[in-house]
Amino acid sequence: MNREERLWTIGEVVHHLRERFPDVTPSKLRYWEKAGLIRPRRTHGGHRLYCPMDVERLALILNLRARHRLPLSVVRALLDRLEEDPALNLGAVEALLQVLQESEGERLVALTASEAAQRAGISLEQLRRMEALGLLPDGESEGERRYSLEDVALMRVVRDLEAMGITCQNLAFYVRLVRAQVRHDIALYTPLVGDLDTDAERIGRFRDLHRLIQTLIGLLYRKYVRRALMRRWLRRSRGVEK
């Protein structure tokens, strides 16, 4: 470590950043440390000490959160991809963010529970029930869950299914089914993309595989549904004839 390098206490960091980011607090910095976004040093007594690079990293996180309302998982992914850049250049992060937003679209929006429920046309009680049954995968924020527009779309589908008589408890089966399929697909796809050189090639291969598998599932589902309905209709017809 450079002997001339200044180290900041958590109080000094908060005071320094609060002029630009009024909502920064010591508890927020401690939460981000727990989430793996920042790794301050420690004194022998356990007190946190932040180097200038840590302070720059925190300013970058606050900037991304304030300007784009990104979930912490997305912020962490961006920072991980810039780990080799010692300057943590904001311009580079913004460029990465633009690419990510172009590919992810509205999924990066972070809404509160009230905002999401209002957009979905459901009550907070309905939202909490969906969460309890696993119909809304976990999100991340400093203490308060955030929701994407993709979550809102999912809430609307569940709402419409409930209006047709299918309860959240019935839909919990599909959560287990999807989780099992995800585990299976990851195990299946990973060896098939590992020999590719770039992230773009790996992502492209993964998308192609996923698209073909989903097409296969859709075709098989329709085929087996028709077969099952036909068998049921035939059994009923024979019962009537008897």
Stockholm file with secondary structure:
# STOCKHOLM 1.0

chainA/1-242         MNREERLWTIGEVVHHLRERFPDVTPSKLRYWEKAGLIRPRRTHGGHRLYCPMDVERLALILNLRARHRLPLSVVRALLDRLEEDPALNLGAVEALLQVLQESEGERLVALTASEAAQRAGISLEQLRRMEALGLLPDGESEGERRYSLEDVALMRVVRDLEAMGITCQNLAFYVRLVRAQVRHDIALYTPLVGDLDTDAERIGRFRDLHRLIQTLIGLLYRKYVRRALMRRWLRRSRGVEK
#=GR chainA/1-242 SS CCTTCCCBCHHHHHHHHHTTCTTCCHHHHHHHHHTTSCCCEECTTCCEEBCHHHHHHHHHHHHHHHHHCCCHHHHHHHHHHTTTCTTCCHHHHHHHHHHHHHHHGGGGCCBCHHHHHHHHTCCHHHHHHHHHTTSSCCCCCSSSCCBCHHHHHHHHHHHHHHHTTCCHHHHHHHHHHHHHHHHHHHHHHHHHHTTCSSHHHHHHHHHHHHHHHHHHHHHHHHHHHHHHHHHHHHHHHHHHHC
#=GC SS_cons         CCTTCCCBCHHHHHHHHHTTCTTCCHHHHHHHHHTTSCCCEECTTCCEEBCHHHHHHHHHHHHHHHHHCCCHHHHHHHHHHTTTCTTCCHHHHHHHHHHHHHHHGGGGCCBCHHHHHHHHTCCHHHHHHHHHTTSSCCCCCSSSCCBCHHHHHHHHHHHHHHHTTCCHHHHHHHHHHHHHHHHHHHHHHHHHHTTCSSHHHHHHHHHHHHHHHHHHHHHHHHHHHHHHHHHHHHHHHHHHHC
//
